[in-house]
Amino acid sequence: DIHIHVPEGATPKDGPSAGIAMTTALVSSYTGIPVRCDVCMTGEITLRGEVLAIGGLKEKLLAAVRGGLKTALIPQENTKDLTEIADAIKNRIEIVPVKWIDEVLERALERTPEALPETAEATGTAANPAEAVTAPTGLTH
């Protein structure tokens, strides 16, 4: 298990808006599925995978356009901020609002990760009940 804590609304410019990018990088690393090189993303992320709003959308989209990226994944909550962004920027990049990390992974990775098959150990079932594995009951922080 991995737990990286970057608090919602943490120190500005200190990384919370990189939550979906960090999560995507970890999934890519664990699965061996490359991240598309023409996609950028910004958004805080909750422990349940919900993508939260960020600040500085205009500057981030301008940097993405200048960097030649084709697609920008932004928090759905930030769509209201698109009215403040010049058409010259919006017309040069596909802007995709996302609400959950699974939407991010579908767009950012070159292919969708597949679920691992369930095993007797994972489900806690076994042919011999004495061999059953019990699941942990507590949460870790």
N, CA, C and O atoms as CSV, one atom per row, in Angstrom:
chain,resi,resn,atom,element,x,y,z
A,1,ASP,N,N,0.832,-1.174,0.000
A,1,ASP,CA,C,0.000,0.000,0.000
A,1,ASP,C,C,0.885,1.249,0.000
A,1,ASP,O,O,1.955,1.281,0.607
A,2,ILE,N,N,0.407,2.256,-0.691
A,2,ILE,CA,C,1.099,3.546,-0.717
A,2,ILE,C,C,0.097,4.619,-0.324
A,2,ILE,O,O,-1.054,4.605,-0.759
A,3,HIS,N,N,0.548,5.541,0.498
A,3,HIS,CA,C,-0.288,6.688,0.861
A,3,HIS,C,C,0.588,7.922,0.788
A,3,HIS,O,O,1.542,8.066,1.552
A,4,ILE,N,N,0.257,8.817,-0.144
A,4,ILE,CA,C,0.944,10.095,-0.267
A,4,ILE,C,C,-0.084,11.156,0.083
A,4,ILE,O,O,-1.135,11.245,-0.551
A,5,HIS,N,N,0.220,11.956,1.086
A,5,HIS,CA,C,-0.751,12.946,1.542
A,5,HIS,C,C,-0.321,14.343,1.131
A,5,HIS,O,O,0.692,14.856,1.606
A,6,VAL,N,N,-1.095,14.956,0.246
A,6,VAL,CA,C,-0.917,16.355,-0.128
A,6,VAL,C,C,-2.270,16.990,0.182
A,6,VAL,O,O,-3.198,16.877,-0.618
A,7,PRO,N,N,-2.396,17.654,1.326
A,7,PRO,CA,C,-3.700,18.132,1.791
A,7,PRO,C,C,-4.404,19.054,0.805
A,7,PRO,O,O,-3.779,19.875,0.133
A,8,GLU,N,N,-5.716,18.897,0.737
A,8,GLU,CA,C,-6.546,19.791,-0.083
A,8,GLU,C,C,-6.306,21.215,0.383
A,8,GLU,O,O,-6.328,21.504,1.580
A,9,GLY,N,N,-6.076,22.097,-0.572
A,9,GLY,CA,C,-5.866,23.496,-0.224
A,9,GLY,C,C,-4.572,23.738,0.532
A,9,GLY,O,O,-4.466,24.705,1.287
A,10,ALA,N,N,-3.595,22.876,0.339
A,10,ALA,CA,C,-2.307,23.036,1.017
A,10,ALA,C,C,-1.635,24.323,0.545
A,10,ALA,O,O,-2.248,25.125,-0.159
A,11,THR,N,N,-0.393,24.515,0.928
A,11,THR,CA,C,0.322,25.729,0.571
A,11,THR,C,C,0.246,25.968,-0.932
A,11,THR,O,O,0.646,25.099,-1.707
A,12,PRO,N,N,-0.253,27.116,-1.361
A,12,PRO,CA,C,-0.361,27.393,-2.796
A,12,PRO,C,C,0.977,27.195,-3.503
A,12,PRO,O,O,2.037,27.490,-2.951
A,13,LYS,N,N,0.910,26.697,-4.715
A,13,LYS,CA,C,2.076,26.448,-5.575
A,13,LYS,C,C,2.964,25.343,-5.021
A,13,LYS,O,O,4.099,25.188,-5.471
A,14,ASP,N,N,2.471,24.568,-4.050
A,14,ASP,CA,C,3.295,23.532,-3.449
A,14,ASP,C,C,2.869,22.118,-3.804
A,14,ASP,O,O,3.319,21.175,-3.154
A,15,GLY,N,N,2.019,21.932,-4.810
A,15,GLY,CA,C,1.798,20.592,-5.291
A,15,GLY,C,C,0.452,19.933,-5.202
A,15,GLY,O,O,0.271,18.905,-5.854
A,16,PRO,N,N,-0.529,20.437,-4.441
A,16,PRO,CA,C,-1.791,19.704,-4.378
A,16,PRO,C,C,-2.458,19.528,-5.745
A,16,PRO,O,O,-3.122,18.520,-5.985
A,17,SER,N,N,-2.284,20.504,-6.636
A,17,SER,CA,C,-2.943,20.398,-7.937
A,17,SER,C,C,-2.265,19.372,-8.837
A,17,SER,O,O,-2.731,19.130,-9.951
A,18,ALA,N,N,-1.197,18.779,-8.386
A,18,ALA,CA,C,-0.534,17.710,-9.133
A,18,ALA,C,C,-1.044,16.333,-8.701
A,18,ALA,O,O,-0.481,15.315,-9.102
A,19,GLY,N,N,-2.089,16.292,-7.899
A,19,GLY,CA,C,-2.603,15.021,-7.382
A,19,GLY,C,C,-2.933,14.005,-8.448
A,19,GLY,O,O,-2.534,12.846,-8.335
A,20,ILE,N,N,-3.667,14.416,-9.504
A,20,ILE,CA,C,-4.025,13.435,-10.533
A,20,ILE,C,C,-2.810,13.059,-11.377
A,20,ILE,O,O,-2.732,11.945,-11.896
A,21,ALA,N,N,-1.862,13.987,-11.515
A,21,ALA,CA,C,-0.636,13.667,-12.257
A,21,ALA,C,C,0.205,12.657,-11.481
A,21,ALA,O,O,0.750,11.724,-12.071
A,22,MET,N,N,0.316,12.835,-10.163
A,22,MET,CA,C,1.079,11.882,-9.348
A,22,MET,C,C,0.418,10.515,-9.357
A,22,MET,O,O,1.099,9.494,-9.451
A,23,THR,N,N,-0.905,10.490,-9.260
A,23,THR,CA,C,-1.629,9.220,-9.277
A,23,THR,C,C,-1.448,8.529,-10.613
A,23,THR,O,O,-1.218,7.321,-10.658
A,24,THR,N,N,-1.549,9.275,-11.700
A,24,THR,CA,C,-1.364,8.705,-13.029
A,24,THR,C,C,0.048,8.146,-13.180
A,24,THR,O,O,0.228,7.066,-13.743
A,25,ALA,N,N,1.046,8.865,-12.685
A,25,ALA,CA,C,2.430,8.397,-12.756
A,25,ALA,C,C,2.611,7.089,-11.983
A,25,ALA,O,O,3.305,6.184,-12.446
A,26,LEU,N,N,1.986,6.991,-10.807
A,26,LEU,CA,C,2.085,5.759,-10.020
A,26,LEU,C,C,1.416,4.587,-10.742
A,26,LEU,O,O,1.973,3.491,-10.796
A,27,VAL,N,N,0.231,4.816,-11.292
A,27,VAL,CA,C,-0.472,3.748,-12.016
A,27,VAL,C,C,0.360,3.317,-13.223
A,27,VAL,O,O,0.483,2.123,-13.498
A,28,SER,N,N,0.925,4.276,-13.935
A,28,SER,CA,C,1.767,3.966,-15.085
A,28,SER,C,C,2.971,3.124,-14.663
A,28,SER,O,O,3.319,2.147,-15.326
A,29,SER,N,N,3.591,3.508,-13.573
A,29,SER,CA,C,4.762,2.794,-13.081
A,29,SER,C,C,4.427,1.358,-12.678
A,29,SER,O,O,5.163,0.430,-13.013
A,30,TYR,N,N,3.327,1.179,-11.968
A,30,TYR,CA,C,2.944,-0.152,-11.502
A,30,TYR,C,C,2.457,-1.066,-12.620
A,30,TYR,O,O,2.664,-2.278,-12.563
A,31,THR,N,N,1.812,-0.495,-13.634
A,31,THR,CA,C,1.231,-1.319,-14.696
A,31,THR,C,C,2.131,-1.443,-15.918
A,31,THR,O,O,1.943,-2.336,-16.744
A,32,GLY,N,N,3.108,-0.549,-16.032
A,32,GLY,CA,C,3.961,-0.547,-17.219
A,32,GLY,C,C,3.282,0.080,-18.430
A,32,GLY,O,O,3.789,-0.031,-19.547
A,33,ILE,N,N,2.141,0.738,-18.225
A,33,ILE,CA,C,1.425,1.387,-19.315
A,33,ILE,C,C,1.902,2.842,-19.402
A,33,ILE,O,O,1.759,3.597,-18.440
A,34,PRO,N,N,2.468,3.238,-20.547
A,34,PRO,CA,C,2.975,4.609,-20.670
A,34,PRO,C,C,1.860,5.658,-20.636
A,34,PRO,O,O,0.718,5.399,-21.015
A,35,VAL,N,N,2.231,6.837,-20.172
A,35,VAL,CA,C,1.336,7.997,-20.204
A,35,VAL,C,C,1.496,8.642,-21.578
A,35,VAL,O,O,2.612,8.786,-22.077
A,36,ARG,N,N,0.383,9.027,-22.182
A,36,ARG,CA,C,0.435,9.694,-23.484
A,36,ARG,C,C,1.259,10.979,-23.362
A,36,ARG,O,O,1.127,11.725,-22.391
A,37,CYS,N,N,2.097,11.220,-24.346
A,37,CYS,CA,C,3.015,12.369,-24.276
A,37,CYS,C,C,2.369,13.682,-24.690
A,37,CYS,O,O,2.999,14.733,-24.571
A,38,ASP,N,N,1.127,13.654,-25.175
A,38,ASP,CA,C,0.475,14.884,-25.623
A,38,ASP,C,C,-0.630,15.349,-24.676
A,38,ASP,O,O,-1.444,16.201,-25.031
A,39,VAL,N,N,-0.649,14.778,-23.460
A,39,VAL,CA,C,-1.698,15.087,-22.480
A,39,VAL,C,C,-1.079,15.756,-21.255
A,39,VAL,O,O,-0.032,15.338,-20.760
A,40,CYS,N,N,-1.747,16.801,-20.782
A,40,CYS,CA,C,-1.382,17.391,-19.502
A,40,CYS,C,C,-2.593,17.300,-18.590
A,40,CYS,O,O,-3.714,17.090,-19.053
A,41,MET,N,N,-2.365,17.458,-17.308
A,41,MET,CA,C,-3.473,17.330,-16.361
A,41,MET,C,C,-3.199,18.153,-15.124
A,41,MET,O,O,-2.051,18.383,-14.745
A,42,THR,N,N,-4.279,18.589,-14.504
A,42,THR,CA,C,-4.176,19.303,-13.249
A,42,THR,C,C,-5.418,18.988,-12.428
A,42,THR,O,O,-6.519,18.896,-12.969
A,43,GLY,N,N,-5.241,18.828,-11.140
A,43,GLY,CA,C,-6.375,18.562,-10.267
A,43,GLY,C,C,-5.930,17.943,-8.961
A,43,GLY,O,O,-5.062,17.070,-8.934
A,44,GLU,N,N,-6.528,18.399,-7.890
A,44,GLU,CA,C,-6.315,17.744,-6.596
A,44,GLU,C,C,-7.098,16.448,-6.617
A,44,GLU,O,O,-8.006,16.295,-7.434
A,45,ILE,N,N,-6.771,15.508,-5.737
A,45,ILE,CA,C,-7.461,14.229,-5.703
A,45,ILE,C,C,-7.743,13.829,-4.259
A,45,ILE,O,O,-6.922,14.039,-3.367
A,46,THR,N,N,-8.928,13.247,-4.049
A,46,THR,CA,C,-9.284,12.766,-2.715
A,46,THR,C,C,-8.847,11.310,-2.568
A,46,THR,O,O,-8.423,10.676,-3.535
A,47,LEU,N,N,-8.953,10.799,-1.364
A,47,LEU,CA,C,-8.622,9.392,-1.124
A,47,LEU,C,C,-9.540,8.445,-1.889
A,47,LEU,O,O,-9.173,7.297,-2.138
A,48,ARG,N,N,-10.708,8.904,-2.257
A,48,ARG,CA,C,-11.660,8.080,-3.004
A,48,ARG,C,C,-11.551,8.264,-4.515
A,48,ARG,O,O,-12.285,7.628,-5.272
A,49,GLY,N,N,-10.632,9.138,-4.962
A,49,GLY,CA,C,-10.413,9.310,-6.385
A,49,GLY,C,C,-11.199,10.424,-7.040
A,49,GLY,O,O,-11.249,10.509,-8.267
A,50,GLU,N,N,-11.815,11.282,-6.239
A,50,GLU,CA,C,-12.541,12.410,-6.811
A,50,GLU,C,C,-11.551,13.523,-7.155
A,50,GLU,O,O,-10.652,13.825,-6.370
A,51,VAL,N,N,-11.719,14.127,-8.326
A,51,VAL,CA,C,-10.846,15.204,-8.775
A,51,VAL,C,C,-11.446,16.534,-8.320
A,51,VAL,O,O,-12.602,16.840,-8.612
A,52,LEU,N,N,-10.637,17.322,-7.598
A,52,LEU,CA,C,-11.101,18.586,-7.027
A,52,LEU,C,C,-10.530,19.783,-7.780
A,52,LEU,O,O,-9.512,19.677,-8.464
A,53,ALA,N,N,-11.198,20.909,-7.642
A,53,ALA,CA,C,-10.822,22.146,-8.332
A,53,ALA,C,C,-9.431,22.625,-7.941
A,53,ALA,O,O,-8.909,22.307,-6.872
A,54,ILE,N,N,-8.853,23.404,-8.852
A,54,ILE,CA,C,-7.526,23.985,-8.656
A,54,ILE,C,C,-7.580,25.474,-8.964
A,54,ILE,O,O,-8.585,25.977,-9.467
A,55,GLY,N,N,-6.509,26.166,-8.665
A,55,GLY,CA,C,-6.379,27.574,-9.027
A,55,GLY,C,C,-5.391,27.715,-10.170
A,55,GLY,O,O,-4.644,26.785,-10.473
A,56,GLY,N,N,-5.389,28.878,-10.802
A,56,GLY,CA,C,-4.410,29.167,-11.843
A,56,GLY,C,C,-4.635,28.434,-13.150
A,56,GLY,O,O,-3.675,28.135,-13.861
A,57,LEU,N,N,-5.887,28.138,-13.482
A,57,LEU,CA,C,-6.172,27.377,-14.704
A,57,LEU,C,C,-5.681,28.097,-15.957
A,57,LEU,O,O,-5.130,27.469,-16.860
A,58,LYS,N,N,-5.877,29.399,-16.011
A,58,LYS,CA,C,-5.470,30.158,-17.198
A,58,LYS,C,C,-3.972,29.988,-17.469
A,58,LYS,O,O,-3.571,29.719,-18.601
A,59,GLU,N,N,-3.161,30.144,-16.444
A,59,GLU,CA,C,-1.713,30.023,-16.591
A,59,GLU,C,C,-1.304,28.611,-16.983
A,59,GLU,O,O,-0.385,28.425,-17.781
A,60,LYS,N,N,-1.981,27.622,-16.424
A,60,LYS,CA,C,-1.652,26.227,-16.726
A,60,LYS,C,C,-2.008,25.875,-18.167
A,60,LYS,O,O,-1.251,25.174,-18.838
A,61,LEU,N,N,-3.144,26.353,-18.643
A,61,LEU,CA,C,-3.523,26.078,-20.028
A,61,LEU,C,C,-2.610,26.820,-21.004
A,61,LEU,O,O,-2.264,26.278,-22.053
A,62,LEU,N,N,-2.224,28.029,-20.679
A,62,LEU,CA,C,-1.304,28.777,-21.528
A,62,LEU,C,C,0.033,28.032,-21.636
A,62,LEU,O,O,0.592,27.911,-22.725
A,63,ALA,N,N,0.533,27.541,-20.518
A,63,ALA,CA,C,1.788,26.774,-20.531
A,63,ALA,C,C,1.642,25.502,-21.362
A,63,ALA,O,O,2.568,25.118,-22.076
A,64,ALA,N,N,0.490,24.852,-21.274
A,64,ALA,CA,C,0.263,23.623,-22.045
A,64,ALA,C,C,0.260,23.903,-23.538
A,64,ALA,O,O,0.834,23.143,-24.318
A,65,VAL,N,N,-0.381,24.987,-23.934
A,65,VAL,CA,C,-0.416,25.372,-25.356
A,65,VAL,C,C,0.996,25.711,-25.832
A,65,VAL,O,O,1.416,25.278,-26.905
A,66,ARG,N,N,1.711,26.469,-25.045
A,66,ARG,CA,C,3.095,26.832,-25.412
A,66,ARG,C,C,3.984,25.596,-25.497
A,66,ARG,O,O,4.935,25.562,-26.279
A,67,GLY,N,N,3.678,24.590,-24.700
A,67,GLY,CA,C,4.451,23.343,-24.710
A,67,GLY,C,C,4.036,22.385,-25.818
A,67,GLY,O,O,4.628,21.316,-25.967
A,68,GLY,N,N,3.025,22.757,-26.596
A,68,GLY,CA,C,2.612,21.930,-27.726
A,68,GLY,C,C,1.740,20.738,-27.369
A,68,GLY,O,O,1.609,19.810,-28.166
A,69,LEU,N,N,1.145,20.749,-26.191
A,69,LEU,CA,C,0.291,19.631,-25.796
A,69,LEU,C,C,-1.055,19.714,-26.503
A,69,LEU,O,O,-1.509,20.799,-26.868
A,70,LYS,N,N,-1.687,18.562,-26.693
A,70,LYS,CA,C,-2.930,18.493,-27.471
A,70,LYS,C,C,-4.178,18.433,-26.600
A,70,LYS,O,O,-5.239,18.915,-26.997
A,71,THR,N,N,-4.053,17.839,-25.404
A,71,THR,CA,C,-5.209,17.605,-24.536
A,71,THR,C,C,-4.879,18.033,-23.114
A,71,THR,O,O,-3.792,17.748,-22.611
A,72,ALA,N,N,-5.820,18.721,-22.466
A,72,ALA,CA,C,-5.662,19.116,-21.070
A,72,ALA,C,C,-6.824,18.546,-20.268
A,72,ALA,O,O,-7.986,18.813,-20.574
A,73,LEU,N,N,-6.514,17.771,-19.255
A,73,LEU,CA,C,-7.527,17.235,-18.345
A,73,LEU,C,C,-7.620,18.195,-17.169
A,73,LEU,O,O,-6.632,18.446,-16.479
A,74,ILE,N,N,-8.812,18.727,-16.946
A,74,ILE,CA,C,-9.016,19.699,-15.873
A,74,ILE,C,C,-10.159,19.224,-14.974
A,74,ILE,O,O,-11.012,18.457,-15.418
A,75,PRO,N,N,-10.184,19.669,-13.723
A,75,PRO,CA,C,-11.306,19.314,-12.846
A,75,PRO,C,C,-12.626,19.847,-13.406
A,75,PRO,O,O,-12.698,20.969,-13.905
A,76,GLN,N,N,-13.653,19.028,-13.312
A,76,GLN,CA,C,-14.978,19.438,-13.783
A,76,GLN,C,C,-15.435,20.723,-13.096
A,76,GLN,O,O,-16.103,21.557,-13.707
A,77,GLU,N,N,-15.072,20.877,-11.830
A,77,GLU,CA,C,-15.444,22.084,-11.080
A,77,GLU,C,C,-14.851,23.357,-11.685
A,77,GLU,O,O,-15.366,24.447,-11.437
A,78,ASN,N,N,-13.785,23.239,-12.469
A,78,ASN,CA,C,-13.129,24.405,-13.051
A,78,ASN,C,C,-13.705,24.823,-14.399
A,78,ASN,O,O,-13.217,25.781,-14.998
A,79,THR,N,N,-14.731,24.129,-14.891
A,79,THR,CA,C,-15.285,24.514,-16.196
A,79,THR,C,C,-15.836,25.942,-16.162
A,79,THR,O,O,-15.838,26.633,-17.181
A,80,LYS,N,N,-16.294,26.372,-15.011
A,80,LYS,CA,C,-16.801,27.743,-14.882
A,80,LYS,C,C,-15.708,28.769,-15.157
A,80,LYS,O,O,-16.010,29.897,-15.549
A,81,ASP,N,N,-14.449,28.402,-14.960
A,81,ASP,CA,C,-13.327,29.315,-15.165
A,81,ASP,C,C,-12.950,29.465,-16.642
A,81,ASP,O,O,-12.174,30.353,-16.996
A,82,LEU,N,N,-13.489,28.610,-17.496
A,82,LEU,CA,C,-13.128,28.658,-18.916
A,82,LEU,C,C,-13.589,29.942,-19.591
A,82,LEU,O,O,-13.041,30.332,-20.622
A,83,THR,N,N,-14.591,30.602,-19.016
A,83,THR,CA,C,-15.071,31.865,-19.605
A,83,THR,C,C,-14.007,32.953,-19.526
A,83,THR,O,O,-14.025,33.898,-20.315
A,84,GLU,N,N,-13.075,32.824,-18.576
A,84,GLU,CA,C,-12.024,33.823,-18.389
A,84,GLU,C,C,-10.814,33.585,-19.296
A,84,GLU,O,O,-9.872,34.378,-19.300
A,85,ILE,N,N,-10.841,32.502,-20.056
A,85,ILE,CA,C,-9.689,32.123,-20.873
A,85,ILE,C,C,-9.953,32.487,-22.327
A,85,ILE,O,O,-11.021,32.195,-22.865
A,86,ALA,N,N,-8.987,33.118,-22.950
A,86,ALA,CA,C,-9.125,33.583,-24.331
A,86,ALA,C,C,-9.383,32.420,-25.285
A,86,ALA,O,O,-8.855,31.321,-25.114
A,87,ASP,N,N,-10.209,32.691,-26.293
A,87,ASP,CA,C,-10.495,31.689,-27.317
A,87,ASP,C,C,-9.222,31.251,-28.030
A,87,ASP,O,O,-9.117,30.105,-28.466
A,88,ALA,N,N,-8.257,32.155,-28.151
A,88,ALA,CA,C,-6.987,31.822,-28.801
A,88,ALA,C,C,-6.286,30.656,-28.094
A,88,ALA,O,O,-5.583,29.871,-28.730
A,89,ILE,N,N,-6.481,30.551,-26.790
A,89,ILE,CA,C,-5.910,29.432,-26.033
A,89,ILE,C,C,-6.829,28.214,-26.153
A,89,ILE,O,O,-6.370,27.118,-26.476
A,90,LYS,N,N,-8.117,28.405,-25.895
A,90,LYS,CA,C,-9.072,27.290,-25.898
A,90,LYS,C,C,-9.156,26.597,-27.260
A,90,LYS,O,O,-9.412,25.394,-27.320
A,91,ASN,N,N,-8.947,27.331,-28.344
A,91,ASN,CA,C,-9.041,26.736,-29.675
A,91,ASN,C,C,-7.810,25.919,-30.064
A,91,ASN,O,O,-7.828,25.220,-31.077
A,92,ARG,N,N,-6.753,26.000,-29.277
A,92,ARG,CA,C,-5.514,25.293,-29.611
A,92,ARG,C,C,-5.280,24.030,-28.795
A,92,ARG,O,O,-4.274,23.345,-28.984
A,93,ILE,N,N,-6.204,23.716,-27.884
A,93,ILE,CA,C,-6.038,22.530,-27.046
A,93,ILE,C,C,-7.415,21.951,-26.719
A,93,ILE,O,O,-8.366,22.696,-26.482
A,94,GLU,N,N,-7.517,20.639,-26.708
A,94,GLU,CA,C,-8.767,19.984,-26.307
A,94,GLU,C,C,-8.815,19.993,-24.780
A,94,GLU,O,O,-7.919,19.459,-24.126
A,95,ILE,N,N,-9.842,20.589,-24.223
A,95,ILE,CA,C,-9.989,20.677,-22.768
A,95,ILE,C,C,-11.052,19.675,-22.344
A,95,ILE,O,O,-12.200,19.742,-22.783
A,96,VAL,N,N,-10.648,18.741,-21.480
A,96,VAL,CA,C,-11.537,17.660,-21.055
A,96,VAL,C,C,-11.777,17.764,-19.549
A,96,VAL,O,O,-10.860,17.512,-18.767
A,97,PRO,N,N,-12.985,18.128,-19.128
A,97,PRO,CA,C,-13.292,18.150,-17.698
A,97,PRO,C,C,-13.447,16.720,-17.163
A,97,PRO,O,O,-14.067,15.876,-17.811
A,98,VAL,N,N,-12.882,16.454,-15.982
A,98,VAL,CA,C,-12.965,15.125,-15.364
A,98,VAL,C,C,-13.406,15.264,-13.913
A,98,VAL,O,O,-13.107,16.261,-13.255
A,99,LYS,N,N,-14.116,14.260,-13.425
A,99,LYS,CA,C,-14.621,14.257,-12.043
A,99,LYS,C,C,-13.956,13.162,-11.198
A,99,LYS,O,O,-13.810,13.315,-9.985
A,100,TRP,N,N,-13.553,12.058,-11.841
A,100,TRP,CA,C,-13.005,10.901,-11.120
A,100,TRP,C,C,-11.705,10.441,-11.774
A,100,TRP,O,O,-11.495,10.648,-12.969
A,101,ILE,N,N,-10.839,9.817,-10.984
A,101,ILE,CA,C,-9.531,9.392,-11.476
A,101,ILE,C,C,-9.645,8.357,-12.602
A,101,ILE,O,O,-8.761,8.294,-13.457
A,102,ASP,N,N,-10.700,7.550,-12.626
A,102,ASP,CA,C,-10.810,6.566,-13.717
A,102,ASP,C,C,-10.959,7.266,-15.063
A,102,ASP,O,O,-10.482,6.757,-16.077
A,103,GLU,N,N,-11.616,8.428,-15.088
A,103,GLU,CA,C,-11.730,9.212,-16.321
A,103,GLU,C,C,-10.351,9.721,-16.749
A,103,GLU,O,O,-10.024,9.737,-17.936
A,104,VAL,N,N,-9.557,10.132,-15.774
A,104,VAL,CA,C,-8.202,10.614,-16.051
A,104,VAL,C,C,-7.374,9.490,-16.671
A,104,VAL,O,O,-6.721,9.687,-17.696
A,105,LEU,N,N,-7.402,8.318,-16.050
A,105,LEU,CA,C,-6.588,7.201,-16.530
A,105,LEU,C,C,-7.006,6.761,-17.935
A,105,LEU,O,O,-6.155,6.401,-18.749
A,106,GLU,N,N,-8.300,6.787,-18.220
A,106,GLU,CA,C,-8.781,6.419,-19.555
A,106,GLU,C,C,-8.209,7.341,-20.626
A,106,GLU,O,O,-7.901,6.897,-21.732
A,107,ARG,N,N,-8.067,8.626,-20.299
A,107,ARG,CA,C,-7.587,9.604,-21.280
A,107,ARG,C,C,-6.065,9.734,-21.291
A,107,ARG,O,O,-5.472,9.990,-22.339
A,108,ALA,N,N,-5.427,9.558,-20.125
A,108,ALA,CA,C,-3.996,9.847,-20.008
A,108,ALA,C,C,-3.099,8.666,-20.369
A,108,ALA,O,O,-2.001,8.862,-20.891
A,109,LEU,N,N,-3.549,7.458,-20.099
A,109,LEU,CA,C,-2.710,6.292,-20.378
A,109,LEU,C,C,-2.915,5.801,-21.803
A,109,LEU,O,O,-3.990,5.979,-22.378
A,110,GLU,N,N,-1.890,5.188,-22.371
A,110,GLU,CA,C,-1.981,4.691,-23.743
A,110,GLU,C,C,-3.005,3.571,-23.894
A,110,GLU,O,O,-3.537,3.357,-24.984
A,111,ARG,N,N,-3.278,2.863,-22.818
A,111,ARG,CA,C,-4.357,1.869,-22.805
A,111,ARG,C,C,-4.883,1.768,-21.380
A,111,ARG,O,O,-4.220,2.182,-20.429
A,112,THR,N,N,-6.079,1.214,-21.248
A,112,THR,CA,C,-6.705,1.115,-19.933
A,112,THR,C,C,-6.141,-0.078,-19.159
A,112,THR,O,O,-6.044,-1.179,-19.700
A,113,PRO,N,N,-5.773,0.137,-17.906
A,113,PRO,CA,C,-5.306,-0.991,-17.084
A,113,PRO,C,C,-6.421,-2.017,-16.899
A,113,PRO,O,O,-7.598,-1.661,-16.838
A,114,GLU,N,N,-6.047,-3.273,-16.812
A,114,GLU,CA,C,-7.021,-4.343,-16.577
A,114,GLU,C,C,-6.975,-4.745,-15.119
A,114,GLU,O,O,-5.916,-4.745,-14.492
A,115,ALA,N,N,-8.135,-5.086,-14.588
A,115,ALA,CA,C,-8.203,-5.536,-13.196
A,115,ALA,C,C,-7.491,-6.881,-13.064
A,115,ALA,O,O,-7.547,-7.717,-13.965
A,116,LEU,N,N,-6.834,-7.071,-11.949
A,116,LEU,CA,C,-6.193,-8.357,-11.682
A,116,LEU,C,C,-7.268,-9.380,-11.366
A,116,LEU,O,O,-8.285,-9.036,-10.763
A,117,PRO,N,N,-7.063,-10.640,-11.765
A,117,PRO,CA,C,-8.054,-11.658,-11.415
A,117,PRO,C,C,-8.067,-11.870,-9.901
A,117,PRO,O,O,-7.033,-11.795,-9.237
A,118,GLU,N,N,-9.244,-12.132,-9.383
A,118,GLU,CA,C,-9.342,-12.378,-7.942
A,118,GLU,C,C,-8.787,-13.755,-7.632
A,118,GLU,O,O,-8.998,-14.711,-8.379
A,119,THR,N,N,-8.086,-13.839,-6.536
A,119,THR,CA,C,-7.536,-15.107,-6.085
A,119,THR,C,C,-8.179,-15.470,-4.757
A,119,THR,O,O,-8.832,-14.640,-4.124
A,120,ALA,N,N,-7.994,-16.689,-4.348
A,120,ALA,CA,C,-8.549,-17.131,-3.067
A,120,ALA,C,C,-8.000,-16.269,-1.932
A,120,ALA,O,O,-8.725,-15.944,-0.992
A,121,GLU,N,N,-6.727,-15.901,-2.016
A,121,GLU,CA,C,-6.130,-15.078,-0.966
A,121,GLU,C,C,-6.764,-13.691,-0.930
A,121,GLU,O,O,-7.002,-13.136,0.142
A,122,ALA,N,N,-7.034,-13.135,-2.117
A,122,ALA,CA,C,-7.589,-11.782,-2.180
A,122,ALA,C,C,-9.015,-11.718,-1.673
A,122,ALA,O,O,-9.417,-10.720,-1.076
A,123,THR,N,N,-9.792,-12.780,-1.906
A,123,THR,CA,C,-11.191,-12.762,-1.498
A,123,THR,C,C,-11.398,-13.298,-0.099
A,123,THR,O,O,-12.486,-13.170,0.463
A,124,GLY,N,N,-10.355,-13.905,0.475
A,124,GLY,CA,C,-10.488,-14.462,1.815
A,124,GLY,C,C,-11.184,-15.808,1.820
A,124,GLY,O,O,-11.593,-16.283,2.880
A,125,THR,N,N,-11.329,-16.438,0.655
A,125,THR,CA,C,-11.942,-17.753,0.581
A,125,THR,C,C,-10.871,-18.786,0.289
A,125,THR,O,O,-9.873,-18.486,-0.365
A,126,ALA,N,N,-11.070,-19.964,0.757
A,126,ALA,CA,C,-10.137,-21.058,0.498
A,126,ALA,C,C,-10.920,-22.360,0.554
A,126,ALA,O,O,-11.992,-22.437,1.153
A,127,ALA,N,N,-10.367,-23.370,-0.075
A,127,ALA,CA,C,-11.012,-24.681,-0.064
A,127,ALA,C,C,-11.136,-25.173,1.370
A,127,ALA,O,O,-12.156,-25.753,1.741
A,128,ASN,N,N,-10.122,-24.949,2.163
A,128,ASN,CA,C,-10.119,-25.332,3.566
A,128,ASN,C,C,-10.319,-24.050,4.374
A,128,ASN,O,O,-9.440,-23.188,4.369
A,129,PRO,N,N,-11.453,-23.899,5.070
A,129,PRO,CA,C,-11.715,-22.664,5.812
A,129,PRO,C,C,-10.599,-22.274,6.785
A,129,PRO,O,O,-10.445,-21.094,7.100
A,130,ALA,N,N,-9.829,-23.237,7.260
A,130,ALA,CA,C,-8.732,-22.928,8.175
A,130,ALA,C,C,-7.626,-22.149,7.469
A,130,ALA,O,O,-6.806,-21.503,8.121
A,131,GLU,N,N,-7.603,-22.210,6.110
A,131,GLU,CA,C,-6.575,-21.516,5.339
A,131,GLU,C,C,-7.022,-20.129,4.886
A,131,GLU,O,O,-6.253,-19.417,4.241
A,132,ALA,N,N,-8.225,-19.742,5.207
A,132,ALA,CA,C,-8.767,-18.448,4.738
A,132,ALA,C,C,-7.955,-17.301,5.300
A,132,ALA,O,O,-7.516,-17.332,6.450
A,133,VAL,N,N,-7.764,-16.294,4.477
A,133,VAL,CA,C,-7.044,-15.085,4.883
A,133,VAL,C,C,-8.078,-14.058,5.304
A,133,VAL,O,O,-9.065,-13.844,4.600
A,134,THR,N,N,-7.863,-13.430,6.433
A,134,THR,CA,C,-8.819,-12.399,6.855
A,134,THR,C,C,-8.280,-11.041,6.418
A,134,THR,O,O,-7.077,-10.786,6.465
A,135,ALA,N,N,-9.179,-10.198,6.003
A,135,ALA,CA,C,-8.824,-8.869,5.534
A,135,ALA,C,C,-8.534,-7.964,6.721
A,135,ALA,O,O,-9.147,-8.112,7.777
A,136,PRO,N,N,-7.602,-7.027,6.558
A,136,PRO,CA,C,-7.342,-6.079,7.641
A,136,PRO,C,C,-8.596,-5.245,7.913
A,136,PRO,O,O,-9.378,-4.955,7.007
A,137,THR,N,N,-8.765,-4.875,9.162
A,137,THR,CA,C,-9.984,-4.156,9.530
A,137,THR,C,C,-9.747,-2.660,9.720
A,137,THR,O,O,-10.710,-1.894,9.757
A,138,GLY,N,N,-8.495,-2.224,9.839
A,138,GLY,CA,C,-8.253,-0.811,10.101
A,138,GLY,C,C,-7.794,-0.066,8.877
A,138,GLY,O,O,-7.357,-0.667,7.895
A,139,LEU,N,N,-7.893,1.245,8.936
A,139,LEU,CA,C,-7.383,2.095,7.878
A,139,LEU,C,C,-6.008,2.578,8.272
A,139,LEU,O,O,-5.704,2.729,9.455
A,140,THR,N,N,-5.174,2.819,7.268
A,140,THR,CA,C,-3.850,3.383,7.555
A,140,THR,C,C,-3.821,4.816,7.068
A,140,THR,O,O,-4.525,5.177,6.125
A,141,HIS,N,N,-3.020,5.611,7.700
A,141,HIS,CA,C,-2.909,7.030,7.314
A,141,HIS,C,C,-1.483,7.354,6.997
A,141,HIS,O,O,-1.171,8.494,6.650
